[in-house]
Amino acid sequence: MKTMTGKELVRLLEKNGWEVIRIESSHHIMKKPGEKATLSIPVHTGKDIKPGLLNYFLKQAGLK
């Protein structure tokens, strides 16, 4: 699986209808209208999201 940074994941989710509802420290809290799930994406400069956590976010977002 390709790795990605938090910033790249936020962009991918935004393209799929998710919105940043607030930013708390280094985490972007995202919600999609009509979805129960709320995602807290860690956005740390230059660091990739580990594969297990990335899979979790993609599955929660319905992209996997």
OpenMM code with the backbone's topology and positions (N, CA, C; nanometers):
from openmm import Vec3, app, unit

residues = "MET LYS THR MET THR GLY LYS GLU LEU VAL ARG LEU LEU GLU LYS ASN GLY TRP GLU VAL ILE ARG ILE GLU SER SER HIS HIS ILE MET LYS LYS PRO GLY GLU LYS ALA THR LEU SER ILE PRO VAL HIS THR GLY LYS ASP ILE LYS PRO GLY LEU LEU ASN TYR PHE LEU LYS GLN ALA GLY LEU LYS".split()
positions = [
    Vec3(0.0836, -0.1182, 0.0000),
    Vec3(0.0000, 0.0000, 0.0000),
    Vec3(0.0881, 0.1245, 0.0000),
    Vec3(0.0455, 0.2238, -0.0742),
    Vec3(0.1161, 0.3513, -0.0783),
    Vec3(0.0955, 0.4248, 0.0540),
    Vec3(0.2001, 0.4838, 0.1064),
    Vec3(0.1857, 0.5632, 0.2270),
    Vec3(0.1519, 0.7069, 0.1887),
    Vec3(0.0987, 0.7814, 0.2830),
    Vec3(0.0699, 0.9219, 0.2581),
    Vec3(0.0783, 0.9994, 0.3883),
    Vec3(0.0994, 1.1282, 0.3741),
    Vec3(0.1056, 1.2144, 0.4917),
    Vec3(-0.0373, 1.2506, 0.5323),
    Vec3(-0.0494, 1.3091, 0.6496),
    Vec3(-0.1805, 1.3517, 0.6958),
    Vec3(-0.2408, 1.4560, 0.6042),
    Vec3(-0.1577, 1.5470, 0.5540),
    Vec3(-0.2052, 1.6530, 0.4646),
    Vec3(-0.2614, 1.5930, 0.3350),
    Vec3(-0.1934, 1.4914, 0.2814),
    Vec3(-0.2409, 1.4249, 0.1599),
    Vec3(-0.3735, 1.3534, 0.1860),
    Vec3(-0.3857, 1.2902, 0.3030),
    Vec3(-0.5097, 1.2201, 0.3374),
    Vec3(-0.6253, 1.3187, 0.3523),
    Vec3(-0.5997, 1.4335, 0.4138),
    Vec3(-0.7033, 1.5359, 0.4272),
    Vec3(-0.7514, 1.5793, 0.2890),
    Vec3(-0.6597, 1.6021, 0.1953),
    Vec3(-0.6978, 1.6417, 0.0584),
    Vec3(-0.7821, 1.5339, -0.0095),
    Vec3(-0.7416, 1.4069, 0.0071),
    Vec3(-0.8161, 1.2950, -0.0518),
    Vec3(-0.9578, 1.2894, 0.0045),
    Vec3(-0.9701, 1.3040, 0.1349),
    Vec3(-1.1026, 1.3000, 0.1973),
    Vec3(-1.1888, 1.4184, 0.1526),
    Vec3(-1.1290, 1.5359, 0.1394),
    Vec3(-1.2040, 1.6526, 0.0931),
    Vec3(-1.2581, 1.6322, -0.0482),
    Vec3(-1.1817, 1.5648, -0.1326),
    Vec3(-1.2278, 1.5358, -0.2685),
    Vec3(-1.3468, 1.4398, -0.2690),
    Vec3(-1.3612, 1.3647, -0.1579),
    Vec3(-1.4689, 1.2670, -0.1473),
    Vec3(-1.5816, 1.3133, -0.0556),
    Vec3(-1.5929, 1.4452, -0.0358),
    Vec3(-1.7074, 1.5001, 0.0359),
    Vec3(-1.6895, 1.5258, 0.1845),
    Vec3(-1.5740, 1.4957, 0.2404),
    Vec3(-1.5484, 1.5203, 0.3822),
    Vec3(-1.5067, 1.6659, 0.4013),
    Vec3(-1.5399, 1.7210, 0.5171),
    Vec3(-1.5072, 1.8597, 0.5479),
    Vec3(-1.4320, 1.8684, 0.6800),
    Vec3(-1.3362, 1.9604, 0.6864),
    Vec3(-1.2679, 1.9879, 0.8127),
    Vec3(-1.3626, 2.0752, 0.8940),
    Vec3(-1.4064, 2.0238, 1.0094),
    Vec3(-1.4988, 2.1026, 1.0909),
    Vec3(-1.4243, 2.1825, 1.1974),
    Vec3(-1.3052, 2.1366, 1.2346),
    Vec3(-1.2213, 2.2130, 1.3267),
    Vec3(-1.0811, 2.1538, 1.3266),
    Vec3(-0.9876, 2.2312, 1.3770),
    Vec3(-0.8498, 2.1847, 1.3914),
    Vec3(-0.8135, 2.1977, 1.5382),
    Vec3(-0.7717, 2.0881, 1.5967),
    Vec3(-0.7290, 2.0861, 1.7359),
    Vec3(-0.5823, 2.0455, 1.7389),
    Vec3(-0.4976, 2.1414, 1.7681),
    Vec3(-0.3532, 2.1198, 1.7717),
    Vec3(-0.3076, 2.0715, 1.6343),
    Vec3(-0.2569, 1.9495, 1.6240),
    Vec3(-0.2076, 1.9001, 1.4956),
    Vec3(-0.3038, 1.7988, 1.4326),
    Vec3(-0.4282, 1.7973, 1.4766),
    Vec3(-0.5269, 1.7039, 1.4232),
    Vec3(-0.6395, 1.7801, 1.3546),
    Vec3(-0.6745, 1.7344, 1.2348),
    Vec3(-0.7874, 1.7900, 1.1605),
    Vec3(-0.9078, 1.7001, 1.1872),
    Vec3(-1.0125, 1.7553, 1.2434),
    Vec3(-1.1335, 1.6802, 1.2727),
    Vec3(-1.2251, 1.6946, 1.1519),
    Vec3(-1.2621, 1.5793, 1.0931),
    Vec3(-1.3377, 1.5806, 0.9678),
    Vec3(-1.4706, 1.5083, 0.9832),
    Vec3(-1.5701, 1.5595, 0.9129),
    Vec3(-1.7046, 1.5031, 0.9136),
    Vec3(-1.7607, 1.5102, 0.7727),
    Vec3(-1.8440, 1.4141, 0.7403),
    Vec3(-1.9114, 1.4137, 0.6100),
    Vec3(-2.0620, 1.4173, 0.6351),
    Vec3(-2.1315, 1.5079, 0.5688),
    Vec3(-2.2771, 1.5133, 0.5850),
    Vec3(-2.3404, 1.3771, 0.5549),
    Vec3(-2.4264, 1.3312, 0.6456),
    Vec3(-2.4932, 1.2027, 0.6275),
    Vec3(-2.4177, 1.0841, 0.6855),
    Vec3(-2.2964, 1.1049, 0.7335),
    Vec3(-2.2154, 0.9975, 0.7922),
    Vec3(-2.2111, 1.0141, 0.9437),
    Vec3(-2.2123, 0.9027, 1.0161),
    Vec3(-2.2016, 0.9083, 1.1618),
    Vec3(-2.0569, 0.9262, 1.2065),
    Vec3(-1.9640, 0.8767, 1.1276),
    Vec3(-1.8228, 0.8776, 1.1659),
    Vec3(-1.7643, 1.0186, 1.1658),
    Vec3(-1.6771, 1.0440, 1.2619),
    Vec3(-1.5964, 1.1650, 1.2679),
    Vec3(-1.4514, 1.1177, 1.2716),
    Vec3(-1.3681, 1.1725, 1.1845),
    Vec3(-1.2293, 1.1305, 1.1759),
    Vec3(-1.1376, 1.2378, 1.2317),
    Vec3(-1.0370, 1.1957, 1.3078),
    Vec3(-0.9373, 1.2865, 1.3628),
    Vec3(-0.8037, 1.2528, 1.2965),
    Vec3(-0.7683, 1.3285, 1.1933),
    Vec3(-0.6509, 1.2997, 1.1109),
    Vec3(-0.5288, 1.3719, 1.1678),
    Vec3(-0.4228, 1.2975, 1.2040),
    Vec3(-0.3013, 1.3632, 1.2520),
    Vec3(-0.2239, 1.4236, 1.1345),
    Vec3(-0.1958, 1.5529, 1.1430),
    Vec3(-0.1223, 1.6213, 1.0364),
    Vec3(0.0098, 1.6701, 1.0967),
    Vec3(0.1115, 1.5853, 1.0838),
    Vec3(0.2451, 1.6175, 1.1342),
    Vec3(0.3356, 1.6367, 1.0134),
    Vec3(0.3999, 1.7504, 1.0046),
    Vec3(0.4812, 1.7867, 0.8889),
    Vec3(0.5844, 1.6795, 0.8552),
    Vec3(0.5780, 1.6297, 0.7329),
    Vec3(0.6780, 1.5364, 0.6820),
    Vec3(0.6669, 1.3942, 0.7322),
    Vec3(0.5679, 1.3622, 0.8146),
    Vec3(0.5552, 1.2258, 0.8658),
    Vec3(0.4401, 1.1545, 0.7977),
    Vec3(0.4671, 1.0305, 0.7574),
    Vec3(0.3632, 0.9474, 0.6968),
    Vec3(0.2753, 0.8870, 0.8046),
    Vec3(0.1504, 0.8620, 0.7676),
    Vec3(0.0593, 0.7910, 0.8572),
    Vec3(0.0924, 0.6429, 0.8446),
    Vec3(0.1027, 0.5739, 0.9560),
    Vec3(0.1376, 0.4317, 0.9535),
    Vec3(0.0276, 0.3531, 0.8820),
    Vec3(0.0652, 0.2436, 0.8138),
    Vec3(-0.0300, 0.1689, 0.7303),
    Vec3(-0.1568, 0.1240, 0.8015),
    Vec3(-0.1476, 0.0766, 0.9235),
    Vec3(-0.2664, 0.0307, 0.9956),
    Vec3(-0.3648, 0.1438, 1.0204),
    Vec3(-0.3143, 0.2590, 1.0608),
    Vec3(-0.3996, 0.3746, 1.0863),
    Vec3(-0.4576, 0.4283, 0.9554),
    Vec3(-0.3789, 0.4281, 0.8507),
    Vec3(-0.4264, 0.4727, 0.7192),
    Vec3(-0.5405, 0.3834, 0.6714),
    Vec3(-0.5240, 0.2513, 0.6871),
    Vec3(-0.6304, 0.1571, 0.6493),
    Vec3(-0.7578, 0.1840, 0.7286),
    Vec3(-0.7431, 0.2133, 0.8576),
    Vec3(-0.8575, 0.2428, 0.9429),
    Vec3(-0.9324, 0.3657, 0.8909),
    Vec3(-0.8586, 0.4735, 0.8626),
    Vec3(-0.9221, 0.5964, 0.8141),
    Vec3(-0.9932, 0.5732, 0.6810),
    Vec3(-0.9294, 0.5026, 0.5897),
    Vec3(-0.9895, 0.4764, 0.4587),
    Vec3(-1.1154, 0.3914, 0.4715),
    Vec3(-1.1117, 0.2928, 0.5616),
    Vec3(-1.2269, 0.2070, 0.5823),
    Vec3(-1.3425, 0.2877, 0.6439),
    Vec3(-1.3137, 0.3704, 0.7434),
    Vec3(-1.4153, 0.4535, 0.8057),
    Vec3(-1.4773, 0.5516, 0.7071),
    Vec3(-1.3954, 0.5997, 0.6140),
    Vec3(-1.4418, 0.6962, 0.5147),
    Vec3(-1.5147, 0.6296, 0.3985),
    Vec3(-1.5134, 0.4963, 0.3929),
    Vec3(-1.5794, 0.4245, 0.2848),
    Vec3(-1.4999, 0.4260, 0.1556),
    Vec3(-1.3686, 0.4419, 0.1655),
    Vec3(-1.2848, 0.4479, 0.0458),
    Vec3(-1.2053, 0.3191, 0.0229),
    Vec3(-1.2304, 0.2169, 0.1023),
    Vec3(-1.1558, 0.0931, 0.0853),
    Vec3(-1.2494, -0.0209, 0.0602),
] * unit.nanometer
topology = app.Topology()
chain = topology.addChain("A")
for resn in residues:
    res = topology.addResidue(resn, chain)
    for name in ("N", "CA", "C"):
        topology.addAtom(name, app.Element.getBySymbol(name[0]), res)
